Amino acid sequence: MNGQNLGKVLITGWTGRLGKACKHVFPDAVYPNRQQMDVRDAESVKRFIQETRPDAVIHLAAMAGIPLCENDKANAWATNVEGTRNVVSASRDSESVKKFVYLQTACIFAWNDDEEYFEDSLPEPKHYYGLTKLVAEEIVKSYGGEKMRTHIARTNFTTMPWEYPKAFTDRFWTYLFAQGVAKGIRDILESGTEERIIHLCGDRKISMYEYAVAGGSKVEPMTLADYKGPPLTKNMSLSTKVWRKYGLEDSNYSD
Ligand SMILES: NC(=O)c1ccc[n+]([C@@H]2O[C@H](COP(=O)([O-])OP(=O)(O)OC[C@H]3O[C@@H](n4cnc5c(N)ncnc54)[C@H](OP(=O)(O)O)[C@@H]3O)[C@@H](O)[C@H]2O)c1
């Protein structure tokens, strides 16, 4: 059992940033590696799911990164769109899977500086990564029903330590740490909710600098006035109408 009444949970993409955090929150889950289940290969996905008969699937595996997807669009489509279709369709056909959670990036939004983004805000991806993730979200929604509930967990996070020597004091977001997102996913599975789209986000807008410091990183403050380069988004704050918001301090950042 993984916590309360979750049954057997299968999690794709465990070697990634969020997958590693999930290992703390779902220690007893089944974690296939790419050799056991390459999401681009429908047969390997079907076989693995039929053999393990999970009660719930958390689908993290993706080509997750804007430049990565821009530079290899064919693989981005095969992994993010067709790969997701393979996992969600094999899950529904399995008869064992009752809940399916798809991890969605907040990069599907346009990020106009003053706007807050809720579950019913209109997605407007500006790059191929966002586009593939949005198409996959629509596929996941189309597989949901009485037989298998599908949930889209949209979120944003980074892992610590902060990867740069400096962080902006005037760029804001409601990011969580990866382990906080993993706890949010567990809340979705434990709750029995029928909400299809859920934003997992922090309870207050903070600067990147505050976030990095809260994550225990030693960073210097900087402002947009110190920065020379392509335009940057000043605000990346998700909000929610249907779910609780999480305190960053509850969102343990250790690996
Ligand atoms: N990072 C963020 O800020 C963020 C924010 C919101 C949502 N998300 C979403 O959350 C999920 C996890 O993100 P992440 O940052 O943890 O990603 P990540 O660190 O880039 O890890 C990606 C994972 O997907 C696996 N994978 C890639 N292609 C695969 C394939 N063909 N078959 C099987 N596994 C494959 C990778 O396995 P290998 O080790 O074998 O390559 C790795 O385990 C993604 O769906 C992402 O879109 C991410």
The ligand as an SDF file (V2000), in Angstrom:
LIG
                    3D

 48 52  0  0  0  0  0  0  0  0999 V2000
   10.4260   20.3760  -14.5410 N   0  0  0  0  0  0  0  0  0  0  0  0
    9.4000   21.1990  -14.4660 C   0  0  0  0  0  0  0  0  0  0  0  0
    9.5270   22.4120  -14.1550 O   0  0  0  0  0  0  0  0  0  0  0  0
    8.0060   20.6970  -14.6980 C   0  0  0  0  0  0  0  0  0  0  0  0
    6.9380   21.5040  -14.3420 C   0  0  0  0  0  0  0  0  0  0  0  0
    5.6420   21.0230  -14.5110 C   0  0  0  0  0  0  0  0  0  0  0  0
    5.4150   19.7730  -15.0530 C   0  0  0  0  0  0  0  0  0  0  0  0
    6.4770   19.0250  -15.4410 N   0  0  0  0  0  0  0  0  0  0  0  0
    6.1700   17.7180  -16.0230 C   0  0  0  0  0  0  0  0  0  0  0  0
    6.4930   16.7420  -15.0350 O   0  0  0  0  0  0  0  0  0  0  0  0
    7.0220   15.5710  -15.6650 C   0  0  0  0  0  0  0  0  0  0  0  0
    8.3900   15.2420  -15.0960 C   0  0  0  0  0  0  0  0  0  0  0  0
    9.2440   16.3560  -15.3160 O   0  0  0  0  0  0  0  0  0  0  0  0
   10.7830   16.3090  -14.8550 P   0  0  0  0  0  0  0  0  0  0  0  0
   11.2400   17.7200  -14.7460 O   0  0  0  0  0  0  0  0  0  0  0  0
   10.9290   15.3720  -13.7140 O   0  0  0  0  0  0  0  0  0  0  0  0
   11.4260   15.6730  -16.1920 O   0  0  0  0  0  0  0  0  0  0  0  0
   12.9300   15.1440  -16.4050 P   0  0  0  0  0  0  0  0  0  0  0  0
   13.7690   15.4280  -15.2130 O   0  0  0  0  0  0  0  0  0  0  0  0
   13.3760   15.6830  -17.7300 O   0  0  0  0  0  0  0  0  0  0  0  0
   12.7210   13.5590  -16.5330 O   0  0  0  0  0  0  0  0  0  0  0  0
   12.0390   12.9970  -17.6260 C   0  0  0  0  0  0  0  0  0  0  0  0
   11.7600   11.5490  -17.3270 C   0  0  0  0  0  0  0  0  0  0  0  0
   11.0610   10.9790  -18.4440 O   0  0  0  0  0  0  0  0  0  0  0  0
   11.7260    9.7640  -18.8200 C   0  0  0  0  0  0  0  0  0  0  0  0
   11.5560    9.5020  -20.2380 N   0  0  0  0  0  0  0  0  0  0  0  0
   11.8410   10.3290  -21.2760 C   0  0  0  0  0  0  0  0  0  0  0  0
   11.5900    9.7010  -22.4460 N   0  0  0  0  0  0  0  0  0  0  0  0
   11.1350    8.4540  -22.1310 C   0  0  0  0  0  0  0  0  0  0  0  0
   10.7050    7.3390  -22.8920 C   0  0  0  0  0  0  0  0  0  0  0  0
   10.7030    7.3740  -24.2340 N   0  0  0  0  0  0  0  0  0  0  0  0
   10.2800    6.2300  -22.2370 N   0  0  0  0  0  0  0  0  0  0  0  0
   10.2950    6.1750  -20.8910 C   0  0  0  0  0  0  0  0  0  0  0  0
   10.7100    7.1890  -20.1030 N   0  0  0  0  0  0  0  0  0  0  0  0
   11.1160    8.3210  -20.7280 C   0  0  0  0  0  0  0  0  0  0  0  0
   13.1880   10.0250  -18.4810 C   0  0  0  0  0  0  0  0  0  0  0  0
   13.8640    8.7750  -18.4270 O   0  0  0  0  0  0  0  0  0  0  0  0
   15.4220    8.5970  -18.8590 P   0  0  0  0  0  0  0  0  0  0  0  0
   16.2130    8.8720  -17.6230 O   0  0  0  0  0  0  0  0  0  0  0  0
   15.5070    7.2020  -19.3210 O   0  0  0  0  0  0  0  0  0  0  0  0
   15.6900    9.6190  -19.9440 O   0  0  0  0  0  0  0  0  0  0  0  0
   13.0410   10.7090  -17.1280 C   0  0  0  0  0  0  0  0  0  0  0  0
   12.8100    9.7480  -16.1300 O   0  0  0  0  0  0  0  0  0  0  0  0
    7.0090   15.8620  -17.1640 C   0  0  0  0  0  0  0  0  0  0  0  0
    5.8280   15.3330  -17.7090 O   0  0  0  0  0  0  0  0  0  0  0  0
    6.9940   17.3710  -17.2460 C   0  0  0  0  0  0  0  0  0  0  0  0
    6.4200   17.8340  -18.4400 O   0  0  0  0  0  0  0  0  0  0  0  0
    7.7680   19.4310  -15.2590 C   0  0  0  0  0  0  0  0  0  0  0  0
  1  2  1  0
  2  3  2  0
  2  4  1  0
  4  5  1  0
  4 48  2  0
  5  6  2  0
  6  7  1  0
  7  8  2  0
  8  9  1  0
  8 48  1  0
  9 10  1  0
  9 46  1  0
 10 11  1  0
 11 12  1  0
 11 44  1  0
 12 13  1  0
 13 14  1  0
 14 15  2  0
 14 16  1  0
 14 17  1  0
 17 18  1  0
 18 19  2  0
 18 20  1  0
 18 21  1  0
 21 22  1  0
 22 23  1  0
 23 24  1  0
 23 42  1  0
 24 25  1  0
 25 26  1  0
 25 36  1  0
 26 27  1  0
 26 35  1  0
 27 28  2  0
 28 29  1  0
 29 30  1  0
 29 35  2  0
 30 31  1  0
 30 32  2  0
 32 33  1  0
 33 34  2  0
 34 35  1  0
 36 37  1  0
 36 42  1  0
 37 38  1  0
 38 39  2  0
 38 40  1  0
 38 41  1  0
 42 43  1  0
 44 45  1  0
 44 46  1  0
 46 47  1  0
M  CHG  2   8   1  16  -1
M  END
$$$$
